[in-house]
Amino acid sequence: MYEGPVQDLIDELGKLPGIGPKSAQRIAFHMLTVEPADIDRLLASLRKVREGVRYCVECGTVADGERCRICQDPRRDRTRICVVEEPKDVPAIERTREFKGLYHVLGGALNPLDGIGPDQLRVRELLQRLGGAAPGPDGVTAEVAEVIIATDPNTEGEATATYLVRMLRDFPGLSVSRLASGLPMGSDLEYADEMTLGRALTGRRVL
């Protein structure tokens, strides 16, 4: 234990996700060695996040303005929407360079134990997007033909996916799909757990 503001900083850093006590201590002491200008830039960035962070009115991810750059891009395929839980999931899918459509951020996953139900998520906004397609940046309105559910492969994510499938099944002409889950590239079958291997068998495809 340290005294004064150093320990206070360590305590606050330790509250961040993925930061343990040793990492918090290491970051805190690193901050003691950097230039004051570096600390000022960090403080300014934190202040901007607190005061000026905005969310895209269309998809719900973080944005600089009213709409994010993806929703403003006229080259995106507006007939396909990928549904994710959090804004951080959007860059993860973008890095694959495989998806050229739009996104919809739910803002979490169903978790009744924590009091998170459909009303706490952006499910209503998704249904509104499907029910009344808005014109894109080029002024052309495109009907959504496919919704790809990309929630996390855990209990909450599966419950959310099941709920969304039930809500979307009555939309005429709408295809609803779920991200495949299974064996990661470079892995060995003998090290796979039963659930992962079972998902891989269920999601197999014809070659």
C-alpha positions as a Python dict, from the first residue, in 0.01 Angstrom:
ca = {
    (1, 'M'): (0, 0, 0),
    (2, 'Y'): (120, 346, -88),
    (3, 'E'): (20, 678, 58),
    (4, 'G'): (-173, 972, -76),
    (5, 'P'): (-258, 1041, -441),
    (6, 'V'): (-44, 755, -574),
    (7, 'Q'): (-256, 496, -396),
    (8, 'D'): (-571, 681, -502),
    (9, 'L'): (-458, 657, -864),
    (10, 'I'): (-377, 288, -827),
    (11, 'D'): (-720, 225, -677),
    (12, 'E'): (-898, 407, -961),
    (13, 'L'): (-695, 233, -1232),
    (14, 'G'): (-769, -102, -1070),
    (15, 'K'): (-1141, -45, -1128),
    (16, 'L'): (-1091, -52, -1505),
    (17, 'P'): (-1179, -378, -1685),
    (18, 'G'): (-881, -602, -1745),
    (19, 'I'): (-654, -406, -1509),
    (20, 'G'): (-537, -600, -1204),
    (21, 'P'): (-358, -460, -898),
    (22, 'K'): (-8, -507, -1044),
    (23, 'S'): (-102, -354, -1378),
    (24, 'A'): (-264, -60, -1201),
    (25, 'Q'): (51, -8, -996),
    (26, 'R'): (273, -27, -1304),
    (27, 'I'): (60, 226, -1495),
    (28, 'A'): (49, 462, -1196),
    (29, 'F'): (426, 467, -1155),
    (30, 'H'): (470, 508, -1530),
    (31, 'M'): (257, 823, -1509),
    (32, 'L'): (495, 961, -1247),
    (33, 'T'): (778, 951, -1501),
    (34, 'V'): (610, 1099, -1810),
    (35, 'E'): (619, 1463, -1914),
    (36, 'P'): (347, 1693, -1776),
    (37, 'A'): (232, 1758, -2135),
    (38, 'D'): (155, 1387, -2174),
    (39, 'I'): (-59, 1392, -1860),
    (40, 'D'): (-237, 1704, -1986),
    (41, 'R'): (-323, 1532, -2315),
    (42, 'L'): (-458, 1232, -2126),
    (43, 'L'): (-670, 1454, -1904),
    (44, 'A'): (-800, 1644, -2207),
    (45, 'S'): (-897, 1318, -2378),
    (46, 'L'): (-1081, 1196, -2069),
    (47, 'R'): (-1260, 1529, -2042),
    (48, 'K'): (-1371, 1510, -2406),
    (49, 'V'): (-1505, 1159, -2354),
    (50, 'R'): (-1701, 1269, -2047),
    (51, 'E'): (-1840, 1583, -2202),
    (52, 'G'): (-1859, 1521, -2574),
    (53, 'V'): (-1903, 1152, -2658),
    (54, 'R'): (-2192, 1098, -2897),
    (55, 'Y'): (-2370, 797, -3036),
    (56, 'C'): (-2482, 751, -3394),
    (57, 'V'): (-2856, 814, -3423),
    (58, 'E'): (-2884, 535, -3679),
    (59, 'C'): (-2675, 242, -3552),
    (60, 'G'): (-2586, 341, -3193),
    (61, 'T'): (-2208, 321, -3209),
    (62, 'V'): (-1980, 603, -3090),
    (63, 'A'): (-1949, 887, -3339),
    (64, 'D'): (-1802, 1234, -3384),
    (65, 'G'): (-2127, 1374, -3517),
    (66, 'E'): (-2490, 1282, -3553),
    (67, 'R'): (-2411, 978, -3768),
    (68, 'C'): (-2099, 760, -3770),
    (69, 'R'): (-1869, 732, -4072),
    (70, 'I'): (-2003, 385, -4159),
    (71, 'C'): (-2365, 498, -4173),
    (72, 'Q'): (-2259, 799, -4381),
    (73, 'D'): (-2063, 589, -4631),
    (74, 'P'): (-2268, 558, -4954),
    (75, 'R'): (-2063, 252, -5055),
    (76, 'R'): (-2197, 38, -4769),
    (77, 'D'): (-2458, -226, -4847),
    (78, 'R'): (-2772, -92, -4678),
    (79, 'T'): (-2964, -416, -4735),
    (80, 'R'): (-2760, -597, -4467),
    (81, 'I'): (-2742, -516, -4095),
    (82, 'C'): (-2506, -684, -3848),
    (83, 'V'): (-2638, -672, -3490),
    (84, 'V'): (-2372, -651, -3218),
    (85, 'E'): (-2380, -599, -2843),
    (86, 'E'): (-2135, -312, -2790),
    (87, 'P'): (-1963, -39, -2995),
    (88, 'K'): (-1630, -219, -2946),
    (89, 'D'): (-1764, -511, -3152),
    (90, 'V'): (-1791, -297, -3467),
    (91, 'P'): (-1414, -249, -3519),
    (92, 'A'): (-1361, -620, -3453),
    (93, 'I'): (-1586, -713, -3745),
    (94, 'E'): (-1452, -431, -3962),
    (95, 'R'): (-1099, -570, -3926),
    (96, 'T'): (-1207, -888, -4105),
    (97, 'R'): (-1285, -683, -4421),
    (98, 'E'): (-1559, -939, -4494),
    (99, 'F'): (-1868, -735, -4408),
    (100, 'K'): (-1971, -436, -4617),
    (101, 'G'): (-2314, -365, -4469),
    (102, 'L'): (-2435, -155, -4177),
    (103, 'Y'): (-2441, -222, -3803),
    (104, 'H'): (-2686, -202, -3516),
    (105, 'V'): (-2551, -177, -3160),
    (106, 'L'): (-2785, -314, -2894),
    (107, 'G'): (-2600, -162, -2601),
    (108, 'G'): (-2561, -494, -2418),
    (109, 'A'): (-2723, -836, -2392),
    (110, 'L'): (-3023, -979, -2214),
    (111, 'N'): (-2941, -1053, -1850),
    (112, 'P'): (-3247, -1078, -1623),
    (113, 'L'): (-3030, -1128, -1313),
    (114, 'D'): (-2882, -781, -1368),
    (115, 'G'): (-3218, -632, -1464),
    (116, 'I'): (-3136, -603, -1834),
    (117, 'G'): (-3439, -686, -2046),
    (118, 'P'): (-3544, -595, -2401),
    (119, 'D'): (-3648, -246, -2290),
    (120, 'Q'): (-3293, -171, -2176),
    (121, 'L'): (-3151, -264, -2518),
    (122, 'R'): (-3193, -97, -2856),
    (123, 'V'): (-3431, -365, -2983),
    (124, 'R'): (-3714, -123, -3058),
    (125, 'E'): (-3479, 88, -3269),
    (126, 'L'): (-3380, -221, -3468),
    (127, 'L'): (-3743, -304, -3540),
    (128, 'Q'): (-3800, 55, -3649),
    (129, 'R'): (-3508, 37, -3889),
    (130, 'L'): (-3648, -278, -4043),
    (131, 'G'): (-4003, -147, -4058),
    (132, 'G'): (-3920, 185, -4220),
    (133, 'A'): (-3597, 191, -4415),
    (134, 'A'): (-3439, 538, -4412),
    (135, 'P'): (-3270, 677, -4723),
    (136, 'G'): (-2893, 648, -4732),
    (137, 'P'): (-2639, 928, -4791),
    (138, 'D'): (-2708, 905, -5164),
    (139, 'G'): (-3082, 955, -5107),
    (140, 'V'): (-3168, 599, -5213),
    (141, 'T'): (-3385, 388, -4983),
    (142, 'A'): (-3294, 20, -4962),
    (143, 'E'): (-3504, -246, -4791),
    (144, 'V'): (-3312, -460, -4542),
    (145, 'A'): (-3285, -816, -4677),
    (146, 'E'): (-3062, -977, -4413),
    (147, 'V'): (-2993, -935, -4043),
    (148, 'I'): (-2678, -1102, -3911),
    (149, 'I'): (-2687, -1159, -3536),
    (150, 'A'): (-2334, -1127, -3397),
    (151, 'T'): (-2391, -1138, -3022),
    (152, 'D'): (-2129, -1301, -2799),
    (153, 'P'): (-2124, -1684, -2784),
    (154, 'N'): (-2211, -1698, -2414),
    (155, 'T'): (-2531, -1747, -2214),
    (156, 'E'): (-2642, -1384, -2240),
    (157, 'G'): (-2549, -1358, -2607),
    (158, 'E'): (-2735, -1677, -2696),
    (159, 'A'): (-3044, -1564, -2507),
    (160, 'T'): (-3032, -1231, -2692),
    (161, 'A'): (-2992, -1405, -3028),
    (162, 'T'): (-3285, -1636, -2957),
    (163, 'Y'): (-3503, -1341, -2859),
    (164, 'L'): (-3411, -1146, -3172),
    (165, 'V'): (-3483, -1443, -3399),
    (166, 'R'): (-3828, -1470, -3243),
    (167, 'M'): (-3890, -1098, -3295),
    (168, 'L'): (-3766, -1091, -3656),
    (169, 'R'): (-3916, -1410, -3795),
    (170, 'D'): (-4240, -1237, -3901),
    (171, 'F'): (-4074, -974, -4122),
    (172, 'P'): (-4158, -1076, -4480),
    (173, 'G'): (-3861, -1146, -4704),
    (174, 'L'): (-3609, -1095, -4423),
    (175, 'S'): (-3326, -1345, -4384),
    (176, 'V'): (-3192, -1382, -4028),
    (177, 'S'): (-2856, -1550, -3972),
    (178, 'R'): (-2621, -1604, -3677),
    (179, 'L'): (-2243, -1587, -3676),
    (180, 'A'): (-2097, -1936, -3688),
    (181, 'S'): (-1901, -2047, -3383),
    (182, 'G'): (-1666, -2337, -3348),
    (183, 'L'): (-1299, -2425, -3372),
    (184, 'P'): (-1047, -2142, -3407),
    (185, 'M'): (-788, -2161, -3684),
    (186, 'G'): (-474, -2350, -3585),
    (187, 'S'): (-636, -2537, -3295),
    (188, 'D'): (-631, -2911, -3226),
    (189, 'L'): (-948, -3116, -3181),
    (190, 'E'): (-816, -3287, -2870),
    (191, 'Y'): (-799, -2954, -2685),
    (192, 'A'): (-1149, -2836, -2781),
    (193, 'D'): (-1418, -2842, -2513),
    (194, 'E'): (-1745, -3025, -2577),
    (195, 'M'): (-1953, -2711, -2634),
    (196, 'T'): (-1711, -2562, -2887),
    (197, 'L'): (-1678, -2890, -3074),
    (198, 'G'): (-2055, -2938, -3071),
    (199, 'R'): (-2105, -2590, -3218),
    (200, 'A'): (-1850, -2666, -3487),
    (201, 'L'): (-2040, -2982, -3584),
    (202, 'T'): (-2374, -2803, -3584),
    (203, 'G'): (-2240, -2518, -3797),
    (204, 'R'): (-2058, -2739, -4049),
    (205, 'R'): (-2086, -2647, -4415),
    (206, 'V'): (-2079, -2844, -4737),
    (207, 'L'): (-1754, -2818, -4936),
}
